[in-house]
Amino acid sequence: MNQSAIAAITGYQKYISPRKGFSCAYRVLHNTDSCSQYIKKLITKYGIIDAIPLANQRFKSCKNASLILHSETQKKQRPCQNLMSQKCQCKPEDILQGICDVSFCFITDCGDGSNCSCF
């Protein structure tokens, strides 16, 4: 049963997770294993039955991490909300990390790391 659970998680990691469009919030916030990788380790170490309550706790922690990241993202996105003829406060690295939503901005290449303009 443990091997089946691990195989299912591995399948999720290989085929589903890369296509869902976002990363594990806990991993992003804490710079550690994703929930799926953590749970695979739990199953390997404790077995699936004993891993379930620990996995549930991790999912709760991941939800909290998601709320924290969402809150931080909202704060950083505020300068980009006025999209037309406004200065966009997003730095290129913020755009690449998905911190600032510029889906309706036309971003000029600043080249020097300064703020880019939205048109």
C-alpha distances in whole Angstrom, upper triangle without the diagonal:
4,5,5,6,9,10,11,13,14,15,17,18,20,21,21,22,25,27,27,30,29,27,25,28,26,26,30,31,30,30,26,23,22,19,17,17,18,14,13,15,14,10,11,14,12,9,8,10,13,12,13,17,17,16,18,21,21,21,24,26,25,27,30,30,30,33,35,35,36,39,40,40,42,44,45,45,48,50,49,49,53,52,56,58,57,56,52,51,48,48,46,43,43,43,40,38,38,40,43,43,45,44,48,50,51,51,54,53,54,54,54,52,54,53,53,55,53,56
4,5,5,6,9,10,11,12,14,15,17,18,20,20,21,24,25,25,28,27,25,23,25,24,23,27,28,27,27,23,19,19,17,14,14,14,11,9,11,10,6,7,10,10,6,6,9,11,10,12,15,15,14,17,19,19,19,22,23,23,25,28,28,28,31,33,32,34,37,37,37,40,42,42,43,46,48,47,48,51,51,54,57,55,54,50,48,45,45,44,41,40,40,38,35,36,37,40,41,43,43,46,48,50,49,51,50,52,51,52,49,51,50,50,53,51,54
4,5,5,6,9,10,10,12,14,15,16,18,19,20,22,24,24,27,27,25,23,26,25,24,27,29,28,27,23,20,19,17,14,14,15,13,10,12,12,9,8,12,12,9,9,13,14,13,15,18,18,16,19,22,21,21,25,25,24,27,29,29,29,32,34,33,35,38,38,38,40,43,42,43,46,48,47,48,51,50,54,56,55,53,49,48,45,45,43,40,40,40,37,35,35,37,40,40,43,42,46,47,49,48,50,49,51,50,51,48,50,50,50,52,51,53
4,5,5,6,9,10,10,12,14,15,16,17,18,21,22,23,26,25,24,22,25,25,24,27,29,28,28,24,21,19,17,14,15,16,13,11,14,14,10,11,15,15,11,10,13,15,14,15,18,18,16,19,22,21,20,24,25,24,26,29,28,28,32,33,33,34,37,38,37,39,42,42,42,45,47,46,46,50,49,52,55,53,52,49,48,44,44,43,40,39,39,36,34,34,36,39,39,42,41,44,46,47,47,49,49,50,50,51,48,50,49,49,51,50,52
4,5,5,6,9,10,11,12,14,15,15,16,19,21,20,23,23,21,19,22,21,21,24,26,25,25,21,18,16,14,11,12,13,10,8,11,11,8,10,13,13,10,8,11,13,11,11,15,15,13,15,18,17,17,20,21,20,22,25,25,25,28,30,29,30,33,34,34,36,39,39,39,42,44,43,43,47,46,50,52,51,50,46,45,42,41,40,37,36,36,34,32,32,33,36,36,39,38,42,43,45,45,47,46,48,47,48,45,48,47,47,48,47,49
4,5,5,6,9,10,10,12,14,15,15,17,20,20,22,22,19,18,21,20,19,22,24,23,22,19,15,14,13,9,9,11,9,6,9,10,7,8,12,12,10,9,13,14,12,13,16,15,13,16,19,17,17,21,21,20,22,25,24,24,28,29,28,30,33,33,33,36,38,37,38,41,43,42,43,46,45,49,51,49,48,44,43,40,40,38,35,35,35,32,30,30,32,35,35,38,37,41,42,44,43,45,44,46,45,46,43,46,45,45,47,46,48
4,5,5,6,9,10,10,12,13,14,16,18,19,22,22,20,19,23,22,21,24,26,25,24,21,17,16,15,11,12,14,12,9,12,14,11,11,15,16,14,12,16,18,15,16,20,19,16,19,22,20,20,23,24,22,24,27,26,26,30,31,30,31,34,35,34,37,39,39,39,42,44,42,43,47,45,49,51,50,48,45,44,40,40,38,35,35,35,32,30,31,33,36,35,38,37,40,42,43,43,45,44,46,45,46,44,46,45,45,47,46,48
4,5,5,6,9,10,10,11,12,15,16,16,20,20,18,17,21,21,20,23,25,25,24,21,17,15,14,10,12,14,11,10,13,14,12,13,17,17,15,12,16,18,15,15,18,18,15,17,20,18,17,21,22,20,22,25,24,24,27,29,28,29,32,33,32,34,37,37,36,40,42,40,41,44,43,46,49,48,47,43,42,39,39,37,34,34,33,31,29,29,31,34,33,36,34,38,40,41,41,44,43,45,44,45,43,45,44,43,45,44,46
4,5,5,6,9,10,10,10,13,15,15,18,17,15,14,17,17,16,19,21,21,20,17,14,11,10,6,8,10,8,7,11,12,11,12,15,16,14,12,15,17,13,14,17,16,13,15,17,15,15,18,19,17,19,22,21,21,24,26,24,26,29,29,29,31,34,33,33,37,39,37,38,42,41,44,46,45,44,40,39,36,36,34,31,31,30,28,26,26,28,31,31,33,32,36,37,39,38,41,40,42,41,42,40,42,41,40,42,41,43
4,5,5,6,9,10,10,12,14,15,18,17,16,15,19,18,17,19,22,22,20,18,14,12,12,8,9,12,11,8,12,14,12,13,16,18,16,15,18,19,16,17,20,19,16,19,20,18,18,21,21,19,21,24,23,23,26,27,26,27,31,31,30,32,35,34,34,38,40,38,39,42,41,44,47,45,44,40,39,36,35,33,30,30,30,27,25,26,28,31,31,33,32,36,37,39,38,40,39,41,40,41,39,41,40,40,42,41,43
4,5,5,6,7,9,11,12,14,17,17,16,16,20,20,19,21,24,24,23,20,17,15,14,11,12,15,14,12,15,17,15,16,20,21,19,17,20,22,19,19,22,21,18,20,22,20,19,23,23,21,22,26,24,23,27,28,27,28,31,31,30,33,35,35,34,38,40,38,38,42,40,43,46,45,44,40,39,36,36,34,31,31,30,27,26,26,28,31,30,33,31,35,36,38,37,40,39,41,40,42,39,42,41,40,42,40,42
4,6,5,5,6,9,10,10,14,14,13,13,16,17,16,18,21,22,20,18,15,12,12,8,11,13,12,11,15,16,15,17,20,21,19,17,20,21,18,17,20,19,16,18,20,17,16,20,20,17,19,22,21,20,23,25,23,24,28,28,27,29,32,31,31,34,36,34,35,38,37,40,43,42,41,37,36,33,33,31,29,28,27,25,23,23,25,28,27,30,28,32,34,35,35,37,37,39,38,40,37,39,38,37,39,38,40
4,6,6,5,7,10,10,13,12,11,11,15,15,14,16,19,19,17,16,12,10,10,7,8,12,12,11,14,16,15,16,19,21,19,18,21,22,18,18,21,19,16,18,20,17,16,20,20,17,19,22,20,19,23,24,22,23,27,26,25,28,31,30,29,33,35,33,34,37,36,39,42,40,39,35,34,31,31,29,26,26,25,22,20,21,23,26,26,28,27,31,32,34,33,35,34,36,36,37,34,36,36,35,37,36,38
4,6,7,7,9,11,13,14,13,14,18,19,17,18,22,22,20,18,15,13,14,11,12,15,15,13,16,19,18,18,22,23,22,20,24,25,21,22,25,23,20,22,24,21,20,23,23,20,22,25,23,22,26,27,25,26,29,29,27,30,33,31,31,35,36,34,35,38,37,40,42,41,40,36,35,32,31,29,27,27,26,23,22,22,25,27,27,29,28,31,33,34,33,35,34,36,35,37,35,37,36,36,38,36,38
4,6,6,7,10,12,14,14,15,19,20,19,20,23,24,22,21,18,15,16,13,14,18,17,16,19,21,20,21,24,26,24,22,25,26,23,23,26,25,21,23,25,22,20,24,24,21,22,26,24,22,26,27,25,25,29,29,27,30,33,31,31,34,36,33,34,37,36,39,41,40,39,36,35,32,32,29,27,27,26,23,22,22,25,27,26,28,26,30,32,32,32,35,34,36,36,38,35,38,37,35,37,36,37
4,6,5,6,10,11,12,13,16,18,17,18,21,22,21,20,17,14,14,12,14,17,16,16,19,21,20,22,24,25,24,21,24,25,22,21,24,23,19,20,22,20,18,21,22,18,19,23,21,19,23,24,22,22,26,26,25,27,30,29,28,31,33,31,31,35,33,36,39,38,37,34,33,30,30,28,26,25,24,22,21,20,23,25,24,26,24,28,30,31,31,34,33,35,35,37,34,36,35,34,35,34,36
4,5,5,8,8,8,9,13,14,13,14,18,19,17,16,14,11,11,9,12,14,15,15,17,19,19,21,23,24,23,21,24,25,21,20,23,21,17,19,20,17,16,19,19,15,17,20,18,16,20,21,19,19,23,23,22,24,27,26,25,29,31,29,29,33,31,35,37,36,35,31,31,27,27,25,23,22,21,19,17,17,20,22,22,24,23,26,28,29,29,32,31,33,33,34,31,33,32,31,33,32,34
4,6,7,8,8,11,14,16,14,15,18,20,18,17,15,12,14,12,14,17,18,17,20,22,22,23,26,27,26,24,27,28,24,24,26,24,21,22,24,20,19,22,21,18,19,22,20,18,21,22,20,20,24,24,21,24,27,25,25,28,30,27,28,32,30,33,35,34,33,29,29,25,25,23,21,21,19,17,16,16,19,21,20,22,21,24,26,27,26,29,28,30,30,32,29,31,30,29,31,30,32
4,6,8,10,13,16,18,17,17,20,22,21,20,18,15,16,15,17,20,20,20,23,25,24,26,29,30,28,26,29,30,26,25,28,26,23,24,25,22,20,23,23,19,20,23,21,19,22,23,20,20,24,24,22,24,27,25,24,28,29,27,27,30,28,31,34,33,32,29,29,26,26,24,22,21,20,17,17,16,19,21,19,21,19,23,24,26,26,28,28,30,31,33,30,32,30,29,30,29,30
4,6,8,10,13,16,15,15,18,20,19,19,18,14,15,14,16,19,19,19,22,24,24,26,28,29,28,25,28,28,25,24,25,24,21,21,23,20,17,20,20,16,17,20,18,15,18,20,18,17,21,21,19,21,24,23,22,25,27,25,25,28,27,30,33,32,31,28,28,24,25,23,22,20,19,17,16,14,17,19,18,20,18,22,24,25,25,28,28,30,31,33,30,31,30,28,30,28,30
4,7,10,12,15,15,14,17,19,18,19,18,15,16,16,18,20,21,21,24,25,26,28,30,31,30,28,30,31,27,26,27,26,22,23,24,21,18,21,20,17,17,19,17,14,17,19,15,15,19,19,16,18,21,20,19,22,24,21,22,25,24,27,29,28,27,24,24,21,21,20,18,17,15,13,12,11,14,15,14,16,15,18,20,22,22,25,25,27,27,29,26,28,26,25,26,24,26
4,7,8,12,11,10,13,15,15,16,15,12,13,14,15,17,18,20,22,23,24,26,28,29,28,26,28,28,25,24,25,23,20,20,21,18,16,18,17,13,14,16,13,11,14,15,12,12,16,16,14,16,19,18,17,21,23,21,21,25,24,27,30,28,27,23,23,20,20,19,17,15,14,13,11,10,12,14,14,16,16,20,21,23,22,25,25,27,27,28,25,27,25,24,26,25,27
4,6,9,8,7,10,12,11,12,11,8,10,11,12,14,16,17,18,20,21,23,24,26,26,24,26,26,22,22,23,20,17,18,18,15,14,16,15,11,12,14,12,10,14,14,11,13,16,16,14,17,20,19,19,22,24,23,24,27,26,30,32,30,29,25,24,21,21,20,17,16,16,14,11,11,13,16,16,19,19,23,24,25,24,27,27,28,28,29,25,27,26,26,28,27,29
4,6,5,6,9,10,10,10,9,6,7,9,10,11,13,14,16,17,19,20,22,22,23,21,23,22,19,18,19,17,14,15,15,11,10,12,11,7,10,12,9,8,12,13,11,13,16,16,15,18,20,20,20,24,26,25,26,29,29,32,35,32,31,27,26,23,23,22,19,18,18,17,14,14,15,18,19,22,22,25,27,29,28,30,30,31,31,31,28,29,28,28,30,30,32
4,5,5,6,8,10,10,10,8,9,12,13,13,15,17,18,19,21,23,23,24,25,23,25,24,20,20,19,17,15,15,14,11,10,11,9,6,7,9,6,5,9,9,7,9,12,12,12,15,17,17,18,21,23,23,23,27,27,31,33,31,29,25,24,21,22,21,19,16,18,17,13,13,13,16,17,21,21,25,26,28,27,30,29,30,30,30,27,28,26,27,29,28,31
4,5,5,6,8,8,8,7,7,11,11,10,13,15,16,16,19,20,21,21,22,21,23,21,18,18,17,14,13,13,12,8,9,10,7,5,8,8,5,7,10,10,9,12,14,14,15,18,19,19,21,24,26,26,27,30,30,34,36,33,32,28,26,24,24,24,21,19,20,19,16,16,16,19,21,24,25,28,29,31,30,32,32,32,32,32,28,30,29,30,32,31,34
4,6,5,5,5,6,5,7,10,10,10,13,14,15,16,18,20,20,21,22,22,24,22,19,19,19,16,14,16,15,11,12,13,11,8,11,12,9,10,13,13,11,14,16,16,16,19,20,20,21,25,26,26,27,31,31,34,36,34,32,28,26,23,23,22,19,18,19,17,14,15,15,19,21,24,25,28,29,30,29,31,30,30,30,30,27,29,28,29,31,31,34
4,6,5,7,9,8,11,13,13,14,16,18,18,20,22,23,24,25,26,25,27,26,22,22,22,19,18,19,17,14,14,15,12,10,12,12,8,9,12,11,9,12,14,12,13,16,17,16,18,21,23,22,24,27,27,31,33,30,28,24,22,19,19,19,15,14,16,14,11,12,12,16,17,20,22,25,25,27,25,28,27,27,27,27,23,25,24,25,28,27,30
4,6,8,11,10,12,15,15,15,17,20,20,20,23,24,24,26,27,26,28,26,22,23,22,19,18,18,16,13,14,14,11,9,11,10,6,8,10,8,7,11,12,11,12,15,16,15,18,20,22,22,24,28,28,32,33,30,28,25,22,20,20,20,17,15,17,16,13,14,13,16,19,22,23,26,27,29,27,29,28,28,28,28,24,25,24,26,28,28,31
4,6,9,10,11,15,14,13,16,18,17,18,21,22,22,23,25,24,26,24,21,21,21,17,17,18,15,12,14,14,11,10,13,12,8,11,13,11,11,14,16,14,16,19,19,19,21,24,26,26,28,31,31,35,36,34,31,28,25,23,22,23,19,18,20,19,15,17,16,20,22,25,27,30,30,32,30,32,31,30,30,29,26,28,27,29,31,31,35
4,7,9,12,14,13,12,16,17,17,18,21,22,22,24,25,25,27,25,22,23,23,19,18,20,18,14,16,17,14,12,15,15,11,13,16,14,13,16,18,16,17,20,21,20,22,25,26,26,28,32,32,35,36,34,31,28,25,22,21,21,17,17,19,17,14,16,16,20,22,25,26,30,30,31,29,31,29,29,28,28,24,27,26,28,31,31,34
4,7,9,11,10,9,13,14,13,15,18,18,18,20,21,21,24,22,18,20,20,16,15,17,16,12,14,16,13,12,15,15,12,14,17,16,15,18,20,19,20,23,24,23,25,28,30,30,31,35,35,38,40,37,35,31,29,26,25,24,21,20,22,20,17,19,19,23,25,28,29,32,32,34,32,34,32,32,31,31,28,30,30,31,34,34,37
4,6,8,6,6,9,10,10,12,14,15,15,17,18,18,21,19,16,17,18,14,13,16,15,11,13,15,13,11,15,16,13,15,18,18,17,19,22,21,21,25,26,25,27,30,32,31,33,36,36,39,41,39,37,33,31,28,27,26,23,22,24,21,18,20,21,24,26,29,29,33,33,35,33,35,34,34,33,33,30,33,32,33,36,36,39
4,5,5,6,9,10,11,12,14,16,17,18,19,18,20,19,15,16,17,14,12,14,14,10,10,13,12,9,13,14,12,13,16,16,15,17,20,20,20,23,25,24,25,28,30,29,31,34,34,37,39,37,35,32,30,27,26,26,22,21,22,20,17,18,19,23,24,27,27,31,31,33,32,34,33,34,33,34,30,32,32,32,35,34,37
4,6,5,6,9,10,10,12,14,15,16,16,15,17,16,12,12,13,11,8,10,10,7,7,11,10,8,11,13,12,12,16,16,16,18,20,21,21,24,26,26,26,30,32,31,32,36,35,39,41,39,38,34,32,29,29,28,25,24,25,23,20,20,21,24,25,28,28,32,33,35,34,37,36,37,36,37,33,35,34,35,37,36,39
4,5,5,6,9,10,11,12,14,15,15,13,16,16,12,12,14,12,9,12,13,10,10,13,13,11,14,16,15,15,19,20,19,21,24,24,24,26,29,28,29,32,34,33,34,38,37,41,43,41,39,36,34,31,31,30,27,26,26,24,21,22,23,26,27,30,29,33,34,36,35,38,37,38,38,38,35,37,36,36,39,38,40
4,5,5,6,9,10,11,12,14,14,14,17,16,13,14,16,13,11,14,15,11,12,16,15,13,16,18,16,17,21,21,20,22,25,25,25,28,30,29,30,34,35,34,36,39,39,42,44,42,40,37,35,32,31,30,27,26,27,24,22,23,24,27,28,31,31,35,36,37,36,38,37,38,37,38,35,37,36,37,39,39,41
4,5,5,6,9,10,11,12,13,13,15,14,10,12,13,10,8,12,12,9,11,14,12,12,15,17,15,17,20,20,20,22,25,24,25,28,30,29,31,34,36,35,36,40,40,43,45,43,41,38,36,33,32,31,28,27,28,26,23,24,25,28,30,33,33,36,37,39,38,40,39,39,39,39,36,38,37,38,41,40,43
4,5,5,6,8,10,10,10,9,12,11,7,9,11,8,6,10,11,8,10,13,13,12,15,17,17,18,21,22,22,24,26,27,27,30,31,32,32,36,38,37,38,42,41,45,47,45,44,40,38,35,35,34,31,30,31,29,25,26,27,30,31,34,34,38,39,41,40,42,41,42,42,42,39,41,40,41,43,42,45
4,5,5,6,9,10,10,9,13,12,9,11,14,11,10,13,14,12,14,17,17,16,19,21,20,21,24,25,24,26,29,29,29,32,34,34,35,38,40,39,40,44,43,47,49,47,45,41,40,37,36,35,32,31,32,29,27,28,29,32,33,36,35,39,40,42,41,43,42,43,42,43,40,42,41,42,44,43,46
4,5,5,6,8,9,10,13,12,9,12,14,11,10,14,15,12,15,18,17,16,20,21,20,22,25,25,25,27,30,30,30,33,35,34,36,39,41,40,41,45,45,48,50,48,46,42,41,37,37,36,32,32,33,30,27,29,30,33,34,37,37,41,42,44,42,44,43,44,43,43,40,42,42,43,45,45,48
4,5,5,6,7,8,10,8,5,9,10,8,8,12,12,11,13,16,16,16,19,20,20,22,24,25,25,27,30,30,31,33,35,35,36,39,42,41,42,46,46,49,51,49,47,44,42,39,38,38,34,34,35,32,29,30,31,35,36,39,39,42,43,45,44,46,45,46,45,45,42,44,44,44,47,46,49
4,5,5,4,5,8,8,6,8,11,10,9,13,14,13,15,18,18,18,21,23,23,24,27,28,28,30,32,33,33,36,38,38,39,42,44,43,44,48,47,51,53,51,50,46,44,41,41,40,36,36,37,34,31,32,33,37,37,40,40,44,45,47,46,48,47,48,47,48,44,47,46,47,49,48,51
4,6,6,8,11,10,9,12,15,13,13,16,17,16,18,21,21,21,24,25,25,26,29,30,30,32,34,34,35,38,39,39,40,44,46,45,46,50,49,53,55,53,51,47,45,42,42,40,37,37,38,35,32,33,35,38,39,42,42,45,46,48,47,49,47,48,47,48,45,47,47,47,50,49,52
4,6,9,11,9,8,12,14,12,13,16,17,16,18,21,20,21,24,25,25,27,29,30,30,32,34,34,35,38,40,40,41,44,46,46,47,51,50,54,56,54,52,48,46,43,42,42,38,38,39,36,33,35,35,39,40,43,43,47,48,50,48,50,49,49,48,49,46,48,48,48,51,51,54
4,7,8,6,6,10,11,10,11,14,15,15,17,20,20,21,23,25,25,27,29,30,30,33,35,35,36,39,40,40,42,45,47,47,47,51,51,55,57,55,53,49,47,45,44,43,40,39,40,38,35,36,37,40,41,44,44,48,49,51,50,52,51,51,51,51,48,50,49,50,53,52,55
4,6,6,6,9,11,11,12,14,16,16,18,20,21,21,24,26,26,27,30,31,31,33,35,36,37,39,41,41,42,45,48,47,48,51,51,55,57,55,54,50,48,45,45,44,41,40,41,39,36,36,37,41,41,44,44,48,49,51,50,52,51,52,51,52,49,51,50,51,53,52,55
4,6,5,6,10,10,10,12,14,14,15,18,19,19,22,24,24,25,28,29,30,31,34,34,35,37,39,40,41,43,46,45,46,49,49,53,55,53,52,48,47,44,44,43,40,39,39,37,34,35,36,39,39,42,42,45,47,49,48,51,50,51,51,51,48,50,49,49,51,50,53
4,5,6,8,10,10,12,14,15,16,18,20,20,22,24,25,26,28,30,31,32,34,36,36,38,40,41,42,45,47,47,47,51,51,54,57,55,54,50,48,46,46,45,42,41,42,40,37,37,38,41,41,44,44,47,49,51,51,53,53,53,53,54,50,52,51,52,54,52,55
4,6,7,7,9,11,12,13,15,17,18,19,21,23,24,25,27,28,29,31,33,34,35,37,39,40,41,44,46,46,46,50,50,54,56,54,53,49,47,45,45,44,41,40,41,39,36,36,37,40,41,44,44,47,49,51,50,53,52,52,52,52,49,51,50,51,53,52,54
4,6,5,6,9,10,10,12,14,15,16,18,20,21,22,24,25,26,28,30,31,32,34,36,37,38,40,43,42,43,47,47,50,53,51,49,46,44,41,41,41,37,36,37,35,32,32,33,36,37,40,40,44,45,47,46,49,48,49,48,49,45,47,46,47,49,48,51
4,5,5,6,9,10,10,12,14,15,17,19,20,21,23,24,25,27,29,30,31,33,35,36,37,39,42,41,41,45,45,49,52,49,48,45,43,41,41,41,37,36,37,35,32,32,32,35,36,39,39,42,44,46,46,49,48,49,49,49,46,47,46,47,48,47,50
4,5,5,6,9,10,11,13,14,15,17,18,20,22,23,24,26,27,29,30,32,34,35,36,38,41,41,41,45,45,49,51,49,48,44,43,40,41,41,38,36,37,36,32,32,32,35,36,39,39,43,44,47,46,49,48,49,49,49,46,47,46,46,48,47,50
4,5,5,6,9,10,11,12,14,15,16,18,20,21,22,24,26,27,28,30,32,33,34,36,39,39,39,43,44,47,50,47,46,42,40,38,38,38,35,33,35,33,30,30,30,33,34,38,38,41,43,45,44,47,46,46,46,46,43,44,43,44,46,45,48
4,5,5,6,9,10,10,12,14,15,16,18,20,21,22,24,25,26,28,30,31,32,35,37,37,37,41,41,45,47,45,44,40,38,36,36,36,33,31,32,31,27,27,28,31,31,35,35,38,40,42,41,44,43,44,44,44,41,42,41,42,44,43,45
4,5,5,6,9,10,11,13,14,15,17,19,20,21,23,25,25,27,29,30,31,33,36,36,36,40,40,44,46,44,43,40,38,36,36,36,33,31,32,31,28,27,28,31,31,35,35,38,39,42,41,44,44,45,45,45,41,43,41,42,44,42,45
4,5,5,6,9,10,11,12,14,16,17,18,20,21,23,24,26,28,29,30,32,35,35,35,39,40,44,46,43,42,39,37,35,35,35,32,30,32,31,27,27,27,30,31,34,35,38,39,42,41,44,43,44,44,44,40,41,40,41,43,42,45
4,5,5,6,9,10,10,12,14,15,16,18,20,21,22,24,26,27,28,30,33,33,33,37,38,41,43,41,40,36,34,32,32,32,29,27,29,27,24,24,24,27,28,32,32,35,36,39,38,41,40,40,40,40,37,38,37,38,40,39,42
4,5,5,6,9,10,10,12,14,15,16,18,20,21,22,24,25,26,29,32,31,31,35,35,39,42,39,38,35,33,31,31,31,28,26,27,26,23,22,22,25,26,30,30,33,34,37,36,39,39,40,40,40,37,38,36,37,39,37,40
4,5,5,6,9,10,11,13,14,15,17,19,20,21,23,25,26,28,31,31,30,34,35,39,41,39,38,34,33,31,32,32,29,27,28,28,24,23,23,26,26,30,30,33,35,38,37,40,40,40,41,41,37,38,36,37,39,37,40
4,5,5,6,9,10,11,12,14,15,17,18,20,21,23,24,26,29,29,30,33,34,38,40,37,36,33,31,29,29,30,27,25,26,26,22,22,21,24,25,29,29,33,34,36,35,38,38,38,38,38,34,35,34,35,37,36,39
4,5,5,6,9,10,10,12,14,15,16,18,20,21,22,24,27,27,27,31,32,35,37,35,34,30,28,26,27,27,24,22,23,22,19,18,18,21,22,26,26,29,31,33,32,35,35,35,36,36,32,33,32,32,34,33,36
4,5,5,6,9,10,10,12,14,15,16,19,20,21,23,26,26,25,29,30,34,36,34,33,29,28,26,27,28,25,22,23,23,20,19,18,21,21,25,25,28,30,33,32,35,35,36,36,36,33,33,32,32,34,32,35
4,5,5,6,9,10,11,12,14,15,17,19,20,22,25,25,25,29,30,34,36,33,32,29,27,25,26,27,25,22,23,23,20,19,18,20,21,25,26,29,30,33,32,35,35,35,36,36,32,32,31,32,33,32,35
4,5,5,6,8,10,11,12,14,16,17,18,20,23,23,24,27,28,32,34,31,30,27,24,22,23,24,21,19,20,20,16,16,15,18,19,23,24,27,28,31,29,32,32,32,33,32,29,29,28,29,31,30,33
4,5,5,6,8,10,10,12,14,15,16,18,21,21,21,25,26,29,32,29,28,25,23,21,22,23,20,17,19,19,15,14,13,16,17,20,21,24,25,28,27,30,30,31,32,32,28,28,27,27,29,28,30
4,6,5,6,9,10,10,12,14,15,17,20,20,20,24,25,29,31,28,27,24,23,21,23,24,22,18,20,21,17,16,14,16,17,21,22,24,25,29,28,31,31,31,33,32,29,29,27,28,29,28,30
4,5,5,6,9,10,11,13,14,16,19,20,20,24,25,29,30,27,26,23,21,19,21,22,20,17,19,19,16,15,13,15,17,21,22,25,25,28,27,30,30,30,31,30,26,27,25,26,28,27,30
4,5,5,6,9,10,10,12,14,17,17,18,22,22,26,28,25,24,20,18,16,18,19,16,13,15,16,12,11,9,12,14,17,19,22,22,25,24,27,27,26,27,27,23,24,22,23,25,24,27
4,5,5,6,9,10,10,12,15,15,15,19,20,24,26,23,23,19,18,16,18,19,18,14,15,16,13,11,9,11,12,16,17,19,20,24,23,26,27,27,28,28,24,24,22,23,24,22,25
4,5,5,6,9,10,11,14,15,15,19,20,24,26,23,22,19,17,16,18,20,19,15,17,18,15,14,11,12,14,17,19,21,22,25,24,27,28,27,29,28,25,24,22,23,24,23,26
4,5,5,6,9,10,13,14,15,18,20,23,25,21,20,17,15,14,15,17,15,12,14,16,13,12,8,10,13,16,18,20,20,23,22,24,25,24,26,25,21,21,19,20,22,21,24
4,5,5,6,9,11,11,12,16,17,20,22,19,18,15,13,11,13,15,14,10,11,13,11,9,6,7,9,12,15,17,17,20,19,22,22,22,24,23,20,19,17,18,19,18,21
4,5,5,6,10,10,10,14,15,19,21,18,17,14,13,12,15,17,16,13,14,16,14,11,9,8,9,13,15,16,17,20,19,22,24,23,25,25,22,21,18,19,19,18,21
4,6,6,8,10,11,14,16,19,20,17,16,14,11,12,14,17,16,13,14,17,15,13,10,9,12,14,17,18,18,21,20,22,23,23,25,24,20,19,16,18,19,18,21
4,6,7,8,10,13,14,18,19,15,14,11,8,8,10,13,13,9,11,14,12,11,7,6,9,12,15,16,15,18,17,19,20,19,21,20,17,16,13,14,16,15,19
4,6,5,7,10,11,15,16,13,12,9,8,8,11,13,13,10,10,13,12,10,7,5,6,9,12,13,12,15,15,18,19,19,21,21,18,16,13,14,14,13,16
4,5,5,8,10,14,15,12,12,10,9,10,13,16,17,13,14,17,16,14,11,9,10,11,14,14,14,17,16,19,21,20,23,23,19,18,14,15,15,13,16
4,6,7,9,12,12,9,8,6,6,8,11,14,15,12,13,17,16,14,12,9,10,11,14,13,12,15,14,16,18,17,20,20,17,14,11,12,11,11,14
4,6,6,9,11,8,8,5,6,7,11,13,15,12,11,15,15,13,11,7,7,7,10,10,8,12,11,14,16,16,19,19,17,15,11,11,10,8,11
4,6,9,11,9,10,8,10,11,15,16,18,15,14,17,18,15,13,10,8,9,11,10,10,13,14,17,19,20,23,23,20,18,15,14,13,10,12
4,6,8,6,8,8,10,12,16,18,20,17,16,20,20,18,16,12,11,10,12,10,10,13,14,16,19,19,23,23,21,19,15,14,11,9,10
4,6,6,8,7,11,12,15,16,19,16,14,18,19,16,16,12,10,8,10,7,6,9,11,13,17,17,21,22,20,18,14,12,9,6,7
4,6,9,10,13,14,17,19,21,19,17,21,22,20,19,15,14,11,12,9,8,10,12,14,17,18,22,23,21,19,16,13,10,7,5
4,7,9,13,15,17,18,22,20,18,22,24,22,21,17,16,13,15,12,10,10,12,13,16,16,20,21,20,17,14,12,8,6,5
4,6,9,12,14,16,19,17,16,20,21,20,18,15,14,12,14,12,10,11,11,13,16,15,19,19,18,15,12,10,7,6,7
4,6,9,11,13,16,15,14,18,19,18,16,13,14,12,15,13,10,11,10,11,13,12,16,16,14,11,8,7,5,6,8
4,6,8,11,13,11,11,14,16,14,13,9,10,9,12,11,8,10,8,10,12,12,15,15,13,10,7,6,5,5,9
4,6,10,12,9,10,14,14,13,11,9,11,10,14,14,11,13,11,12,13,12,15,14,11,9,6,7,8,9,13
4,6,8,6,6,10,11,10,8,6,9,8,12,13,11,12,9,11,12,11,13,13,10,9,6,7,9,9,13
4,5,5,6,9,10,11,9,9,11,11,14,16,13,13,10,11,10,9,11,10,7,7,5,7,10,12,15
4,5,5,6,9,10,10,9,12,11,13,15,13,13,9,10,8,8,9,10,7,8,8,8,11,12,16
4,5,5,6,9,9,9,12,12,15,17,15,16,13,14,12,12,12,12,9,11,10,11,14,16,19
4,5,5,6,5,6,9,10,13,15,14,15,12,14,14,13,14,14,11,12,10,11,14,14,18
4,5,5,6,5,7,7,10,12,11,12,10,12,12,13,14,15,12,13,11,10,12,12,15
4,5,8,9,10,10,12,15,14,14,12,14,13,14,14,16,13,15,14,13,16,16,18
4,6,8,10,12,13,17,16,17,15,17,16,17,17,18,15,16,15,15,18,18,21
4,6,7,9,10,14,14,15,14,17,17,18,19,20,16,17,15,15,17,16,19
4,7,9,12,14,14,16,15,17,18,18,19,19,16,16,14,14,16,16,19
4,6,9,11,11,13,12,15,16,16,18,18,15,15,12,12,13,12,15
4,6,8,9,12,11,15,16,17,20,21,18,17,14,13,13,11,14
4,5,5,8,8,12,13,15,17,19,16,16,13,11,11,8,11
4,6,8,10,13,15,17,20,22,20,19,16,14,13,10,12
4,7,9,13,16,18,20,22,21,20,16,14,12,9,9
4,6,9,12,14,17,19,17,16,13,10,8,5,6
4,7,10,12,15,17,16,16,13,9,8,5,5
4,6,9,11,14,13,12,10,6,6,6,7
4,6,9,11,11,11,9,6,6,7,9
4,6,9,9,9,9,7,9,11,12
4,5,6,6,7,6,8,11,14
4,6,8,10,9,12,15,17
4,6,9,10,13,16,19
4,7,8,12,15,18
4,6,10,13,16
4,7,10,13
4,7,10
4,7
4
